[in-house]
Amino acid sequence: MINKEAVKEVLVFRNDRFGEFLLNIPALRALKETFANARLTAVINPRLEELAAGIPYIDEVILWAPGKHKLAEKFALIKELREKRIDIAVILNPSKDFNLLSFLAGIKIRAGYDRKWGFLLTHRMADKKHLGEKHEIEYNLELVSLLGARTQDKALSLEVKDTGGLLDAEPGKELIALHPWTSDPVKQWPLSNFRRLAERLCAQDKWEVLLIGGAEEAGQAKDSFSGVGGLIDLTGRTSLMQLGAVLKRCGMLISGDSGPVHLACCVNTKVLALFRSDLPGKSARRWGPWGKGHAVIEKPKLSDISVDEVFEKIKQAAA
């Protein structure tokens, strides 16, 4: 049994992509509420430092890029963690390195998934995420519950700043955002369909349509969406915090399975998400928009989702 009042330092590891990171917010809230006397330090991807600043449950971050690290870097992290006298470590994304580093740092309570040297953990559970039996948020909450951490508030939330002058929407027009990109090609609705959808939305007087994406997609945006009249291309022009502020101004986001889906949920913007249903580990049950008011179109083949179907769903949601 863990003496919750005696816990002073909690460490969490989650240094992958920003969508996965955001889906840990309820788990972080559960840890902070349960171990009320503790500081919470998060080991995160350096690209997400700005977003982490918008999560009130995180007191400090340690920047640790994904991928391989030199032995000297690992020893430096072990030394830093030892100096912090961490009471509990939670490894939210399974990693041999994180399991080993938390063990060598002398952290007495170490929770995570029973894989990738899970024998180094004191509290572990089987990793069944690939089965897609529940939402990623529920899996994360299940993991921290090994330590007795729970919360009644399972909502996504994030404090975002203004857009930095990126938006000046016309009066009376509702903003709609399109995010056509995914990190995994098997989750990609054809870009040609997104272009046709953008053309139809831009032809409506009631909407102002934004194209959003990262700097790595700017070239594709120019190739696939040039000439779409009225489309405002913000691809590659926003930081993640600015993107959150942009999405907060929007009435809806249309996207495949992607990080901006979860960012939109964090700022209470409705999402229409396009998913394939034949891969349980990549399904909407596990990765769909979290919360009320969202919609999903899910079919075994993404190419079976028509532009007409998506357009009609948008009109219904906006009615």
ChimeraX attribute file (.defattr): number of C-alpha atoms within 10 A of each C-alpha:
attribute: neighborCount
match mode: 1-to-1
recipient: residues
	/A:1	5
	/A:2	11
	/A:3	7
	/A:4	15
	/A:5	11
	/A:6	12
	/A:7	17
	/A:8	17
	/A:9	17
	/A:10	24
	/A:11	26
	/A:12	25
	/A:13	25
	/A:14	23
	/A:15	24
	/A:16	19
	/A:17	16
	/A:18	21
	/A:19	16
	/A:20	19
	/A:21	21
	/A:22	24
	/A:23	27
	/A:24	21
	/A:25	25
	/A:26	23
	/A:27	26
	/A:28	25
	/A:29	24
	/A:30	23
	/A:31	27
	/A:32	22
	/A:33	16
	/A:34	19
	/A:35	23
	/A:36	15
	/A:37	15
	/A:38	22
	/A:39	18
	/A:40	23
	/A:41	20
	/A:42	23
	/A:43	19
	/A:44	23
	/A:45	21
	/A:46	16
	/A:47	17
	/A:48	20
	/A:49	17
	/A:50	14
	/A:51	20
	/A:52	25
	/A:53	17
	/A:54	15
	/A:55	18
	/A:56	14
	/A:57	21
	/A:58	20
	/A:59	14
	/A:60	15
	/A:61	20
	/A:62	19
	/A:63	15
	/A:64	19
	/A:65	14
	/A:66	13
	/A:67	7
	/A:68	8
	/A:69	11
	/A:70	8
	/A:71	9
	/A:72	9
	/A:73	11
	/A:74	16
	/A:75	14
	/A:76	12
	/A:77	17
	/A:78	19
	/A:79	14
	/A:80	14
	/A:81	19
	/A:82	15
	/A:83	10
	/A:84	15
	/A:85	15
	/A:86	24
	/A:87	17
	/A:88	21
	/A:89	26
	/A:90	27
	/A:91	23
	/A:92	23
	/A:93	16
	/A:94	19
	/A:95	18
	/A:96	12
	/A:97	14
	/A:98	24
	/A:99	25
	/A:100	18
	/A:101	19
	/A:102	27
	/A:103	18
	/A:104	15
	/A:105	19
	/A:106	15
	/A:107	20
	/A:108	15
	/A:109	18
	/A:110	23
	/A:111	26
	/A:112	30
	/A:113	23
	/A:114	16
	/A:115	17
	/A:116	15
	/A:117	15
	/A:118	21
	/A:119	13
	/A:120	21
	/A:121	24
	/A:122	14
	/A:123	18
	/A:124	21
	/A:125	15
	/A:126	11
	/A:127	14
	/A:128	12
	/A:129	16
	/A:130	12
	/A:131	13
	/A:132	18
	/A:133	15
	/A:134	17
	/A:135	19
	/A:136	20
	/A:137	22
	/A:138	16
	/A:139	21
	/A:140	20
	/A:141	23
	/A:142	16
	/A:143	24
	/A:144	22
	/A:145	17
	/A:146	14
	/A:147	21
	/A:148	15
	/A:149	20
	/A:150	21
	/A:151	16
	/A:152	9
	/A:153	10
	/A:154	18
	/A:155	16
	/A:156	22
	/A:157	20
	/A:158	21
	/A:159	15
	/A:160	21
	/A:161	14
	/A:162	15
	/A:163	19
	/A:164	11
	/A:165	8
	/A:166	14
	/A:167	15
	/A:168	7
	/A:169	13
	/A:170	11
	/A:171	6
	/A:172	10
	/A:173	13
	/A:174	17
	/A:175	21
	/A:176	23
	/A:177	26
	/A:178	23
	/A:179	22
	/A:180	24
	/A:181	25
	/A:182	18
	/A:183	12
	/A:184	9
	/A:185	9
	/A:186	13
	/A:187	20
	/A:188	20
	/A:189	24
	/A:190	14
	/A:191	15
	/A:192	13
	/A:193	17
	/A:194	21
	/A:195	20
	/A:196	16
	/A:197	19
	/A:198	24
	/A:199	18
	/A:200	14
	/A:201	20
	/A:202	20
	/A:203	16
	/A:204	11
	/A:205	10
	/A:206	13
	/A:207	18
	/A:208	21
	/A:209	25
	/A:210	23
	/A:211	20
	/A:212	27
	/A:213	23
	/A:214	17
	/A:215	15
	/A:216	10
	/A:217	16
	/A:218	16
	/A:219	11
	/A:220	16
	/A:221	23
	/A:222	12
	/A:223	10
	/A:224	13
	/A:225	19
	/A:226	12
	/A:227	11
	/A:228	16
	/A:229	11
	/A:230	15
	/A:231	20
	/A:232	15
	/A:233	20
	/A:234	20
	/A:235	21
	/A:236	17
	/A:237	15
	/A:238	19
	/A:239	16
	/A:240	20
	/A:241	24
	/A:242	20
	/A:243	26
	/A:244	26
	/A:245	23
	/A:246	26
	/A:247	28
	/A:248	24
	/A:249	21
	/A:250	20
	/A:251	17
	/A:252	23
	/A:253	28
	/A:254	24
	/A:255	25
	/A:256	27
	/A:257	28
	/A:258	25
	/A:259	21
	/A:260	27
	/A:261	25
	/A:262	26
	/A:263	27
	/A:264	28
	/A:265	27
	/A:266	24
	/A:267	20
	/A:268	24
	/A:269	20
	/A:270	25
	/A:271	30
	/A:272	23
	/A:273	23
	/A:274	25
	/A:275	28
	/A:276	24
	/A:277	17
	/A:278	12
	/A:279	15
	/A:280	16
	/A:281	19
	/A:282	20
	/A:283	25
	/A:284	23
	/A:285	17
	/A:286	21
	/A:287	24
	/A:288	25
	/A:289	26
	/A:290	25
	/A:291	14
	/A:292	11
	/A:293	13
	/A:294	18
	/A:295	18
	/A:296	18
	/A:297	17
	/A:298	18
	/A:299	15
	/A:300	13
	/A:301	14
	/A:302	19
	/A:303	13
	/A:304	12
	/A:305	19
	/A:306	12
	/A:307	18
	/A:308	13
	/A:309	11
	/A:310	20
	/A:311	15
	/A:312	11
	/A:313	16
	/A:314	19
	/A:315	10
	/A:316	9
	/A:317	15
	/A:318	11
	/A:319	6
